[in-house]
Amino acid sequence: MPKTIGLIADRLPRVTIEDVGRFADTVEIRDAGAFATQLQAFVYELVGEVAVASRPEVEPVGQTLARKAAALRSDTRWAPGETDIQRGRAALLEAFEQPHNLPLTEFARLADKSRQQIYKDIDSRRLLALNVGPRGQKLPDWQLDPAKQKLTQTVLHEAEGIDNWTIYRALSEPLEALGGLSPVVAVSPALIDYVASAVLNVLGVRAH
């Protein structure tokens, strides 16, 4: 007998010989004690059937999780609205126009390289270039510094497949691991590997 049903049955009154006497006018009882025992067992059976019938069905855990996950799932895929797109483009343009982001020709002049060589360096991921539509490319001027350029090149090499704007923000925004300094500010020739590791950690990339 299940534990719950047993607890219910234990609380029921016992069928006594006196109780059996109530049936004397209806049926012939040859053994009052045996009749009381059988009647008690019959009552237990009825109690068990009622308890099982009224017990709520327990939903399997996997089915419960699937049902809850389905309730959280939207019928339509999220897509940015026009306002979201405009706000995002405005943020890119603001960053693109920062004074430290130089037009390609200006960067080439300061780096004492030809534009063709700068293009090759961009294509081979030795230099980080930013692009916003037809406005051409700009390059952060920190790449004119050998240590910062080496840091940028290391991150570009390890984070292949991650877009340049994400890498740009990871390099230029403050990191808690670097004491609140941005990687391009915190880096020095002796700390290139350490700072690069901190940037890659933010990007979710494990260094080779």
MODELLER restraints for C-alpha pairs under 7 A, 6 or more apart:
rsr = mdl.restraints
at = mdl.atoms
rsr.add(forms.Gaussian(group=physical.xy_distance, feature=features.Distance(at['CA:5:A'], at['CA:48:A']), mean=5.88, stdev=0.5))
rsr.add(forms.Gaussian(group=physical.xy_distance, feature=features.Distance(at['CA:5:A'], at['CA:51:A']), mean=6.77, stdev=0.5))
rsr.add(forms.Gaussian(group=physical.xy_distance, feature=features.Distance(at['CA:9:A'], at['CA:44:A']), mean=6.15, stdev=0.5))
rsr.add(forms.Gaussian(group=physical.xy_distance, feature=features.Distance(at['CA:14:A'], at['CA:40:A']), mean=6.97, stdev=0.5))
rsr.add(forms.Gaussian(group=physical.xy_distance, feature=features.Distance(at['CA:15:A'], at['CA:36:A']), mean=5.68, stdev=0.5))
rsr.add(forms.Gaussian(group=physical.xy_distance, feature=features.Distance(at['CA:15:A'], at['CA:40:A']), mean=5.81, stdev=0.5))
rsr.add(forms.Gaussian(group=physical.xy_distance, feature=features.Distance(at['CA:16:A'], at['CA:36:A']), mean=6.20, stdev=0.5))
rsr.add(forms.Gaussian(group=physical.xy_distance, feature=features.Distance(at['CA:17:A'], at['CA:32:A']), mean=6.08, stdev=0.5))
rsr.add(forms.Gaussian(group=physical.xy_distance, feature=features.Distance(at['CA:17:A'], at['CA:33:A']), mean=6.31, stdev=0.5))
rsr.add(forms.Gaussian(group=physical.xy_distance, feature=features.Distance(at['CA:17:A'], at['CA:36:A']), mean=6.42, stdev=0.5))
rsr.add(forms.Gaussian(group=physical.xy_distance, feature=features.Distance(at['CA:20:A'], at['CA:32:A']), mean=6.38, stdev=0.5))
rsr.add(forms.Gaussian(group=physical.xy_distance, feature=features.Distance(at['CA:20:A'], at['CA:36:A']), mean=6.15, stdev=0.5))
rsr.add(forms.Gaussian(group=physical.xy_distance, feature=features.Distance(at['CA:100:A'], at['CA:140:A']), mean=5.64, stdev=0.5))
rsr.add(forms.Gaussian(group=physical.xy_distance, feature=features.Distance(at['CA:100:A'], at['CA:141:A']), mean=5.32, stdev=0.5))
rsr.add(forms.Gaussian(group=physical.xy_distance, feature=features.Distance(at['CA:101:A'], at['CA:138:A']), mean=5.60, stdev=0.5))
rsr.add(forms.Gaussian(group=physical.xy_distance, feature=features.Distance(at['CA:101:A'], at['CA:139:A']), mean=5.20, stdev=0.5))
rsr.add(forms.Gaussian(group=physical.xy_distance, feature=features.Distance(at['CA:101:A'], at['CA:140:A']), mean=4.26, stdev=0.5))
rsr.add(forms.Gaussian(group=physical.xy_distance, feature=features.Distance(at['CA:101:A'], at['CA:141:A']), mean=5.87, stdev=0.5))
rsr.add(forms.Gaussian(group=physical.xy_distance, feature=features.Distance(at['CA:102:A'], at['CA:138:A']), mean=5.08, stdev=0.5))
rsr.add(forms.Gaussian(group=physical.xy_distance, feature=features.Distance(at['CA:102:A'], at['CA:139:A']), mean=5.24, stdev=0.5))
rsr.add(forms.Gaussian(group=physical.xy_distance, feature=features.Distance(at['CA:102:A'], at['CA:140:A']), mean=6.13, stdev=0.5))
rsr.add(forms.Gaussian(group=physical.xy_distance, feature=features.Distance(at['CA:102:A'], at['CA:141:A']), mean=6.24, stdev=0.5))
rsr.add(forms.Gaussian(group=physical.xy_distance, feature=features.Distance(at['CA:103:A'], at['CA:137:A']), mean=6.34, stdev=0.5))
rsr.add(forms.Gaussian(group=physical.xy_distance, feature=features.Distance(at['CA:103:A'], at['CA:138:A']), mean=4.51, stdev=0.5))
rsr.add(forms.Gaussian(group=physical.xy_distance, feature=features.Distance(at['CA:103:A'], at['CA:139:A']), mean=6.53, stdev=0.5))
rsr.add(forms.Gaussian(group=physical.xy_distance, feature=features.Distance(at['CA:104:A'], at['CA:137:A']), mean=6.11, stdev=0.5))
rsr.add(forms.Gaussian(group=physical.xy_distance, feature=features.Distance(at['CA:104:A'], at['CA:138:A']), mean=5.48, stdev=0.5))
rsr.add(forms.Gaussian(group=physical.xy_distance, feature=features.Distance(at['CA:104:A'], at['CA:139:A']), mean=6.46, stdev=0.5))
rsr.add(forms.Gaussian(group=physical.xy_distance, feature=features.Distance(at['CA:105:A'], at['CA:115:A']), mean=6.44, stdev=0.5))
rsr.add(forms.Gaussian(group=physical.xy_distance, feature=features.Distance(at['CA:107:A'], at['CA:139:A']), mean=6.88, stdev=0.5))
rsr.add(forms.Gaussian(group=physical.xy_distance, feature=features.Distance(at['CA:108:A'], at['CA:114:A']), mean=5.91, stdev=0.5))
rsr.add(forms.Gaussian(group=physical.xy_distance, feature=features.Distance(at['CA:108:A'], at['CA:115:A']), mean=5.78, stdev=0.5))
rsr.add(forms.Gaussian(group=physical.xy_distance, feature=features.Distance(at['CA:108:A'], at['CA:118:A']), mean=6.47, stdev=0.5))
rsr.add(forms.Gaussian(group=physical.xy_distance, feature=features.Distance(at['CA:111:A'], at['CA:144:A']), mean=6.37, stdev=0.5))
rsr.add(forms.Gaussian(group=physical.xy_distance, feature=features.Distance(at['CA:121:A'], at['CA:127:A']), mean=5.57, stdev=0.5))
rsr.add(forms.Gaussian(group=physical.xy_distance, feature=features.Distance(at['CA:122:A'], at['CA:128:A']), mean=6.34, stdev=0.5))
rsr.add(forms.Gaussian(group=physical.xy_distance, feature=features.Distance(at['CA:122:A'], at['CA:129:A']), mean=6.58, stdev=0.5))
rsr.add(forms.Gaussian(group=physical.xy_distance, feature=features.Distance(at['CA:125:A'], at['CA:153:A']), mean=6.73, stdev=0.5))
rsr.add(forms.Gaussian(group=physical.xy_distance, feature=features.Distance(at['CA:125:A'], at['CA:156:A']), mean=5.95, stdev=0.5))
rsr.add(forms.Gaussian(group=physical.xy_distance, feature=features.Distance(at['CA:125:A'], at['CA:157:A']), mean=6.58, stdev=0.5))
rsr.add(forms.Gaussian(group=physical.xy_distance, feature=features.Distance(at['CA:126:A'], at['CA:153:A']), mean=4.96, stdev=0.5))
rsr.add(forms.Gaussian(group=physical.xy_distance, feature=features.Distance(at['CA:127:A'], at['CA:153:A']), mean=6.22, stdev=0.5))
rsr.add(forms.Gaussian(group=physical.xy_distance, feature=features.Distance(at['CA:128:A'], at['CA:139:A']), mean=6.23, stdev=0.5))
rsr.add(forms.Gaussian(group=physical.xy_distance, feature=features.Distance(at['CA:128:A'], at['CA:152:A']), mean=7.00, stdev=0.5))
rsr.add(forms.Gaussian(group=physical.xy_distance, feature=features.Distance(at['CA:128:A'], at['CA:164:A']), mean=6.80, stdev=0.5))
rsr.add(forms.Gaussian(group=physical.xy_distance, feature=features.Distance(at['CA:129:A'], at['CA:137:A']), mean=6.12, stdev=0.5))
rsr.add(forms.Gaussian(group=physical.xy_distance, feature=features.Distance(at['CA:129:A'], at['CA:138:A']), mean=5.61, stdev=0.5))
rsr.add(forms.Gaussian(group=physical.xy_distance, feature=features.Distance(at['CA:129:A'], at['CA:139:A']), mean=4.69, stdev=0.5))
rsr.add(forms.Gaussian(group=physical.xy_distance, feature=features.Distance(at['CA:130:A'], at['CA:137:A']), mean=5.47, stdev=0.5))
rsr.add(forms.Gaussian(group=physical.xy_distance, feature=features.Distance(at['CA:130:A'], at['CA:138:A']), mean=5.24, stdev=0.5))
rsr.add(forms.Gaussian(group=physical.xy_distance, feature=features.Distance(at['CA:130:A'], at['CA:139:A']), mean=6.18, stdev=0.5))
rsr.add(forms.Gaussian(group=physical.xy_distance, feature=features.Distance(at['CA:130:A'], at['CA:164:A']), mean=6.54, stdev=0.5))
rsr.add(forms.Gaussian(group=physical.xy_distance, feature=features.Distance(at['CA:130:A'], at['CA:165:A']), mean=6.69, stdev=0.5))
rsr.add(forms.Gaussian(group=physical.xy_distance, feature=features.Distance(at['CA:131:A'], at['CA:137:A']), mean=4.86, stdev=0.5))
rsr.add(forms.Gaussian(group=physical.xy_distance, feature=features.Distance(at['CA:131:A'], at['CA:138:A']), mean=6.68, stdev=0.5))
rsr.add(forms.Gaussian(group=physical.xy_distance, feature=features.Distance(at['CA:142:A'], at['CA:148:A']), mean=6.05, stdev=0.5))
rsr.add(forms.Gaussian(group=physical.xy_distance, feature=features.Distance(at['CA:142:A'], at['CA:149:A']), mean=6.84, stdev=0.5))
rsr.add(forms.Gaussian(group=physical.xy_distance, feature=features.Distance(at['CA:143:A'], at['CA:149:A']), mean=4.14, stdev=0.5))
rsr.add(forms.Gaussian(group=physical.xy_distance, feature=features.Distance(at['CA:147:A'], at['CA:187:A']), mean=6.97, stdev=0.5))
rsr.add(forms.Gaussian(group=physical.xy_distance, feature=features.Distance(at['CA:147:A'], at['CA:188:A']), mean=5.86, stdev=0.5))
rsr.add(forms.Gaussian(group=physical.xy_distance, feature=features.Distance(at['CA:147:A'], at['CA:189:A']), mean=5.22, stdev=0.5))
rsr.add(forms.Gaussian(group=physical.xy_distance, feature=features.Distance(at['CA:147:A'], at['CA:192:A']), mean=6.95, stdev=0.5))
rsr.add(forms.Gaussian(group=physical.xy_distance, feature=features.Distance(at['CA:148:A'], at['CA:184:A']), mean=5.88, stdev=0.5))
rsr.add(forms.Gaussian(group=physical.xy_distance, feature=features.Distance(at['CA:148:A'], at['CA:187:A']), mean=6.62, stdev=0.5))
rsr.add(forms.Gaussian(group=physical.xy_distance, feature=features.Distance(at['CA:151:A'], at['CA:192:A']), mean=5.66, stdev=0.5))
rsr.add(forms.Gaussian(group=physical.xy_distance, feature=features.Distance(at['CA:151:A'], at['CA:196:A']), mean=6.06, stdev=0.5))
rsr.add(forms.Gaussian(group=physical.xy_distance, feature=features.Distance(at['CA:154:A'], at['CA:196:A']), mean=6.89, stdev=0.5))
rsr.add(forms.Gaussian(group=physical.xy_distance, feature=features.Distance(at['CA:155:A'], at['CA:196:A']), mean=6.18, stdev=0.5))
rsr.add(forms.Gaussian(group=physical.xy_distance, feature=features.Distance(at['CA:155:A'], at['CA:200:A']), mean=6.81, stdev=0.5))
rsr.add(forms.Gaussian(group=physical.xy_distance, feature=features.Distance(at['CA:158:A'], at['CA:207:A']), mean=6.11, stdev=0.5))
rsr.add(forms.Gaussian(group=physical.xy_distance, feature=features.Distance(at['CA:159:A'], at['CA:205:A']), mean=6.45, stdev=0.5))
rsr.add(forms.Gaussian(group=physical.xy_distance, feature=features.Distance(at['CA:170:A'], at['CA:199:A']), mean=6.15, stdev=0.5))
rsr.add(forms.Gaussian(group=physical.xy_distance, feature=features.Distance(at['CA:171:A'], at['CA:182:A']), mean=6.42, stdev=0.5))
rsr.add(forms.Gaussian(group=physical.xy_distance, feature=features.Distance(at['CA:171:A'], at['CA:183:A']), mean=5.21, stdev=0.5))
rsr.add(forms.Gaussian(group=physical.xy_distance, feature=features.Distance(at['CA:171:A'], at['CA:184:A']), mean=5.97, stdev=0.5))
rsr.add(forms.Gaussian(group=physical.xy_distance, feature=features.Distance(at['CA:171:A'], at['CA:199:A']), mean=6.68, stdev=0.5))
rsr.add(forms.Gaussian(group=physical.xy_distance, feature=features.Distance(at['CA:172:A'], at['CA:182:A']), mean=5.27, stdev=0.5))
rsr.add(forms.Gaussian(group=physical.xy_distance, feature=features.Distance(at['CA:172:A'], at['CA:183:A']), mean=6.30, stdev=0.5))
rsr.add(forms.Gaussian(group=physical.xy_distance, feature=features.Distance(at['CA:172:A'], at['CA:184:A']), mean=6.13, stdev=0.5))
rsr.add(forms.Gaussian(group=physical.xy_distance, feature=features.Distance(at['CA:173:A'], at['CA:182:A']), mean=4.92, stdev=0.5))
rsr.add(forms.Gaussian(group=physical.xy_distance, feature=features.Distance(at['CA:174:A'], at['CA:180:A']), mean=4.99, stdev=0.5))
rsr.add(forms.Gaussian(group=physical.xy_distance, feature=features.Distance(at['CA:174:A'], at['CA:181:A']), mean=4.68, stdev=0.5))
rsr.add(forms.Gaussian(group=physical.xy_distance, feature=features.Distance(at['CA:174:A'], at['CA:182:A']), mean=3.94, stdev=0.5))
rsr.add(forms.Gaussian(group=physical.xy_distance, feature=features.Distance(at['CA:175:A'], at['CA:181:A']), mean=5.83, stdev=0.5))
rsr.add(forms.Gaussian(group=physical.xy_distance, feature=features.Distance(at['CA:175:A'], at['CA:182:A']), mean=5.74, stdev=0.5))
rsr.add(forms.Gaussian(group=physical.xy_distance, feature=features.Distance(at['CA:177:A'], at['CA:198:A']), mean=6.80, stdev=0.5))
rsr.add(forms.Gaussian(group=physical.xy_distance, feature=features.Distance(at['CA:178:A'], at['CA:186:A']), mean=6.86, stdev=0.5))
rsr.add(forms.Gaussian(group=physical.xy_distance, feature=features.Distance(at['CA:183:A'], at['CA:195:A']), mean=6.12, stdev=0.5))
rsr.add(forms.Gaussian(group=physical.xy_distance, feature=features.Distance(at['CA:187:A'], at['CA:195:A']), mean=6.17, stdev=0.5))
rsr.add(forms.Gaussian(group=physical.xy_distance, feature=features.Distance(at['CA:200:A'], at['CA:206:A']), mean=6.64, stdev=0.5))
